[in-house]
Amino acid sequence: MENHLNLYHIFYTVARCQNISGAAKELYISQPAISKAIAKLEQNLDTTLFVRSSRGVRLTEEGELLYRQVDNAFISIRQGEEQLRKMNELGIGRLSIGVSTILCKYILLPYLQNFIHENPHIQISILCQSTFHIIEALEQGTIDIGLIGETSKIGKLHFQPVREIEDIFVSTPSYLNNLKMRGTLPKRAGTLQYLSSGTLMLLDKGNVTRQYIDKYLSSQNIDISSEQLIEATTMDLLIEFAKIDLGIACVIEDFVKNELEDGSLIKLPLHSPIPKRSIGFSYAPNRTPNGALLKFLKYIDRLEGHSAL
């Protein structure tokens, strides 16, 4: 804008009051200062905006045209101020979260339930993708925060761990008995022998969890052939596959607590347990967080301070 907004504010007020003295009272400035400002605006625009008379002022045709535009502008400003006021009072905002399907159901949803209750006017969008896609989205700034497993691919992103998870192998007692009945296992077979001879069910290779488990199996010298392997895109499927005697599934222990308690699945003991992994929220530290993200980060800090998880 070529001319200072203050000049238009003075012009707008004078046009609305239809006299300079009324505008001076409303703006708390002197009449000469108003006259000087109008003269400057008319000079800048190279046109006459007002016709002066003993009864006050009235807009010229050019002044009427300018007034309509300025009026619209000030209406927009007032609407913007009102929206900001409501945003501050109600806590209106937007928060985009990236998370894998696995972590969304079992970890993110409990977080969101109370957060949404405390901040009902924050609009939340959720991107369900693999960890690698979430990291890429964080780096590109297309999402605000992601819930992921700790990985070396995080790079410069900030990672705030919130809990540890432990991967285990589970199956039904009947499936293990069926393996024994085939006569290919010794009477006192261990878990590694079950894994080597049974059907192993894992997440697909594009998943961070799968890559983590593959490293563990390699460290235990367990080589799984394609004929022994069933892959799934979600851990829920692995759990359901295991419950119908389809094989031995690698799952996160916290996600099968109910099944372990009611005996529908059993945990296979490991001489060398799979090392625990950290799950946490990740975000780009070099970007200025919006208000909704700041609230969510404070909410996480508060929960962690009270050992909510």
Wavefront OBJ file of the C-alpha trace (Angstrom):
o trace
v 0.000 0.000 0.000
v 1.524 3.283 -1.165
v -0.011 5.445 1.562
v 0.056 4.861 5.262
v -2.969 3.046 6.663
v -3.421 5.832 9.234
v -4.336 8.290 6.449
v -7.104 5.979 5.269
v -8.343 5.560 8.823
v -8.633 9.326 9.169
v -10.335 9.604 5.760
v -12.754 6.816 6.689
v -13.659 8.434 10.009
v -14.200 11.882 8.489
v -16.419 10.413 5.748
v -18.469 8.556 8.318
v -18.823 11.554 10.673
v -19.333 13.977 7.748
v -17.409 16.668 9.606
v -13.881 17.176 10.783
v -14.713 18.141 14.390
v -16.635 14.900 14.970
v -13.770 12.894 13.520
v -11.299 14.771 15.718
v -13.267 13.841 18.843
v -13.505 10.198 17.823
v -9.834 9.913 16.920
v -8.554 12.074 19.811
v -6.477 14.274 17.518
v -6.728 17.936 16.592
v -8.785 19.285 13.701
v -5.696 20.796 12.001
v -4.006 17.374 12.133
v -7.010 15.825 10.434
v -7.134 18.526 7.775
v -3.424 18.050 7.136
v -3.857 14.267 6.802
v -6.752 14.645 4.333
v -4.779 17.130 2.300
v -1.826 14.753 2.185
v -4.010 11.845 1.067
v -5.619 13.988 -1.646
v -2.171 15.055 -2.793
v -0.916 11.472 -2.905
v -3.956 10.331 -4.872
v -4.009 13.488 -7.022
v -7.727 13.936 -6.489
v -10.259 15.782 -4.337
v -11.984 13.563 -1.803
v -14.186 16.031 0.074
v -16.188 19.152 -0.640
v -16.017 21.493 2.361
v -18.898 23.679 3.514
v -19.967 25.523 6.657
v -22.121 22.514 7.604
v -19.293 20.000 7.325
v -17.899 17.889 4.498
v -19.314 15.540 1.892
v -17.602 13.069 -0.360
v -16.912 13.800 -3.995
v -17.611 11.126 -6.592
v -13.980 10.025 -6.311
v -14.277 10.101 -2.535
v -17.379 7.897 -2.658
v -15.523 5.332 -4.765
v -12.578 5.292 -2.356
v -14.859 5.156 0.682
v -16.622 2.022 -0.565
v -13.307 0.234 -0.959
v -11.912 1.480 2.343
v -15.156 0.519 4.087
v -14.808 -3.037 2.763
v -11.190 -3.106 3.905
v -12.027 -2.007 7.439
v -14.887 -4.515 7.587
v -12.371 -7.222 6.684
v -9.989 -5.956 9.364
v -12.758 -6.015 11.981
v -13.729 -9.526 10.920
v -10.109 -10.599 11.166
v -9.847 -9.106 14.648
v -13.033 -10.899 15.684
v -11.736 -14.205 14.344
v -8.478 -13.728 16.218
v -10.399 -12.902 19.377
v -12.455 -16.080 19.040
v -9.327 -18.055 18.226
v -7.690 -16.844 21.424
v -10.778 -17.234 23.589
v -11.849 -20.643 22.272
v -8.408 -21.995 21.448
v -9.269 -22.506 17.777
v -6.495 -24.083 15.731
v -5.367 -26.913 13.476
v -3.053 -29.809 14.259
v -1.877 -32.418 11.749
v -0.447 -35.661 13.119
v 1.334 -38.439 11.284
v 1.193 -41.959 12.725
v 1.304 -45.575 11.628
v -1.918 -47.550 11.754
v -0.449 -49.721 14.517
v 0.477 -46.864 16.834
v -2.663 -44.878 16.026
v -5.050 -47.352 17.628
v -3.043 -48.377 20.664
v -1.018 -45.264 21.590
v -2.208 -42.108 19.830
v -5.945 -42.465 20.475
v -5.592 -42.510 24.286
v -3.552 -39.300 24.011
v -6.071 -37.630 21.731
v -9.131 -38.543 23.758
v -8.266 -36.245 26.675
v -6.549 -33.630 24.499
v -9.687 -33.193 22.381
v -11.790 -32.996 25.526
v -9.571 -30.161 26.802
v -9.283 -28.449 23.399
v -12.574 -29.074 21.540
v -11.980 -26.251 19.032
v -8.693 -27.589 17.663
v -9.290 -29.335 14.348
v -7.132 -32.445 14.099
v -6.145 -34.267 10.929
v -4.387 -37.634 11.009
v -2.101 -39.030 8.319
v -1.738 -42.818 8.632
v 1.471 -43.782 6.888
v 4.691 -45.690 7.439
v 7.382 -44.210 9.685
v 9.507 -43.288 6.684
v 6.639 -41.405 5.030
v 5.950 -39.571 8.301
v 9.591 -38.509 8.644
v 9.529 -37.231 5.062
v 6.317 -35.295 5.725
v 7.842 -33.731 8.856
v 10.932 -32.674 6.937
v 8.785 -31.144 4.190
v 6.541 -29.378 6.717
v 3.294 -30.966 5.488
v 2.420 -32.241 8.999
v 3.047 -30.745 12.444
v 4.061 -33.769 14.495
v 4.439 -37.522 14.150
v 4.201 -40.491 16.485
v 6.909 -42.949 15.443
v 9.322 -45.557 16.684
v 12.849 -44.310 17.269
v 15.021 -44.862 14.233
v 18.346 -43.686 12.834
v 16.392 -42.108 9.954
v 15.077 -39.314 12.216
v 18.053 -37.105 11.343
v 17.665 -33.535 12.634
v 14.084 -33.989 13.782
v 13.428 -33.691 17.495
v 12.322 -36.970 19.106
v 10.545 -36.993 22.458
v 10.151 -40.557 23.779
v 6.915 -41.276 25.629
v 7.110 -45.008 26.288
v 8.921 -48.239 25.560
v 7.442 -51.187 23.714
v 8.544 -54.805 23.581
v 8.097 -57.151 20.636
v 7.186 -60.761 21.430
v 6.160 -63.932 19.636
v 2.686 -65.292 20.343
v 0.638 -68.266 19.251
v -2.209 -70.453 20.406
v -1.396 -73.548 22.523
v -3.155 -75.680 19.928
v -0.885 -74.460 17.113
v 2.222 -75.332 19.098
v 0.773 -78.763 19.892
v 0.084 -79.287 16.207
v 3.723 -78.526 15.431
v 4.843 -81.118 17.970
v 2.469 -83.714 16.513
v 4.163 -83.441 13.123
v 7.225 -85.106 14.620
v 9.730 -82.553 13.357
v 10.450 -81.064 16.784
v 12.188 -82.514 19.834
v 10.025 -83.161 22.904
v 11.470 -80.160 24.704
v 11.554 -77.752 21.775
v 12.427 -74.145 22.476
v 10.991 -71.012 20.914
v 13.730 -70.708 18.306
v 12.982 -74.243 17.119
v 9.277 -73.393 16.877
v 10.154 -70.311 14.828
v 12.399 -72.314 12.513
v 9.845 -75.001 11.778
v 6.486 -73.206 12.077
v 4.748 -70.498 10.067
v 6.021 -67.081 11.122
v 3.748 -64.065 10.692
v 5.359 -60.612 10.403
v 4.550 -57.122 9.204
v 5.535 -56.358 5.618
v 9.093 -55.376 4.769
v 8.316 -51.682 4.343
v 7.607 -51.381 8.071
v 10.213 -50.188 10.604
v 9.064 -52.884 13.039
v 9.650 -55.580 10.416
v 13.173 -54.345 9.777
v 13.837 -54.360 13.509
v 12.591 -57.947 13.853
v 14.553 -59.093 10.802
v 17.748 -57.897 12.512
v 16.825 -59.828 15.638
v 16.106 -63.031 13.709
v 19.400 -62.656 11.878
v 21.233 -62.242 15.206
v 19.658 -65.518 16.364
v 20.668 -67.267 13.114
v 17.041 -67.874 12.155
v 16.501 -67.959 8.412
v 12.831 -67.903 7.408
v 11.915 -69.200 3.967
v 9.105 -67.623 1.961
v 7.057 -70.835 2.379
v 7.130 -70.343 6.165
v 6.232 -66.658 6.094
v 2.952 -64.759 6.173
v 3.154 -60.965 5.865
v 0.475 -58.458 6.850
v 0.092 -54.696 6.630
v -1.283 -54.245 10.166
v -0.571 -55.785 13.548
v -4.283 -56.293 14.143
v -4.267 -58.780 11.275
v -1.283 -60.611 12.748
v -3.106 -60.912 16.069
v -6.246 -62.249 14.402
v -4.204 -64.681 12.269
v -2.533 -66.043 15.389
v -5.869 -66.500 17.187
v -7.140 -68.854 14.447
v -4.059 -71.152 14.646
v -2.462 -69.827 11.477
v 1.052 -69.510 12.908
v 3.364 -67.665 15.272
v 2.981 -63.869 15.151
v 5.443 -61.198 16.173
v 3.476 -58.467 17.931
v 3.919 -55.730 20.524
v 3.196 -57.168 23.968
v 1.050 -54.252 25.161
v -1.273 -54.779 22.197
v -2.197 -58.365 23.159
v -2.650 -57.932 26.913
v -6.267 -59.099 26.795
v -5.453 -62.178 24.725
v -2.569 -63.118 27.029
v -4.785 -62.686 30.073
v -7.655 -64.794 28.765
v -5.303 -67.455 27.380
v -6.393 -67.205 23.756
v -2.742 -66.478 22.969
v 0.429 -67.422 24.813
v 3.784 -65.702 24.849
v 6.691 -67.790 23.641
v 9.696 -67.463 25.984
v 12.957 -66.257 24.464
v 16.407 -66.984 25.845
v 17.484 -63.641 24.334
v 14.471 -61.280 24.461
v 13.974 -58.806 21.643
v 15.409 -55.463 22.890
v 12.776 -52.907 23.815
v 12.174 -49.925 21.528
v 11.242 -46.301 22.217
v 8.071 -44.743 20.837
v 7.762 -40.984 20.794
v 6.575 -37.796 19.164
v 8.793 -36.193 16.558
v 8.696 -32.719 15.044
v 10.946 -30.258 13.207
v 12.708 -28.049 15.809
v 13.691 -25.393 13.256
v 10.083 -24.435 12.433
v 7.995 -22.061 14.512
v 5.193 -24.198 15.999
v 1.615 -23.011 15.643
v -0.573 -22.499 18.700
v -2.219 -25.911 18.424
v 1.132 -27.706 18.283
v 2.404 -25.741 21.280
v -0.662 -26.812 23.261
v -0.161 -30.428 22.263
v 3.528 -30.366 23.228
v 2.650 -28.870 26.623
v -0.042 -31.522 27.005
v 2.513 -34.282 26.321
v 4.941 -32.756 28.825
v 2.194 -32.642 31.443
v 1.251 -36.267 30.886
v 4.818 -37.448 30.987
v 5.413 -35.450 34.172
v 2.576 -37.387 35.768
v 3.653 -40.710 34.221
v 0.389 -40.958 32.363
v 1.681 -43.721 30.118
l 1 2 3 4 5 6 7 8 9 10 11 12 13 14 15 16 17 18 19 20 21 22 23 24 25 26 27 28 29 30 31 32 33 34 35 36 37 38 39 40 41 42 43 44 45 46 47 48 49 50 51 52 53 54 55 56 57 58 59 60 61 62 63 64 65 66 67 68 69 70 71 72 73 74 75 76 77 78 79 80 81 82 83 84 85 86 87 88 89 90 91 92 93 94 95 96 97 98 99 100 101 102 103 104 105 106 107 108 109 110 111 112 113 114 115 116 117 118 119 120 121 122 123 124 125 126 127 128 129 130 131 132 133 134 135 136 137 138 139 140 141 142 143 144 145 146 147 148 149 150 151 152 153 154 155 156 157 158 159 160 161 162 163 164 165 166 167 168 169 170 171 172 173 174 175 176 177 178 179 180 181 182 183 184 185 186 187 188 189 190 191 192 193 194 195 196 197 198 199 200 201 202 203 204 205 206 207 208 209 210 211 212 213 214 215 216 217 218 219 220 221 222 223 224 225 226 227 228 229 230 231 232 233 234 235 236 237 238 239 240 241 242 243 244 245 246 247 248 249 250 251 252 253 254 255 256 257 258 259 260 261 262 263 264 265 266 267 268 269 270 271 272 273 274 275 276 277 278 279 280 281 282 283 284 285 286 287 288 289 290 291 292 293 294 295 296 297 298 299 300 301 302 303 304 305 306 307 308 309
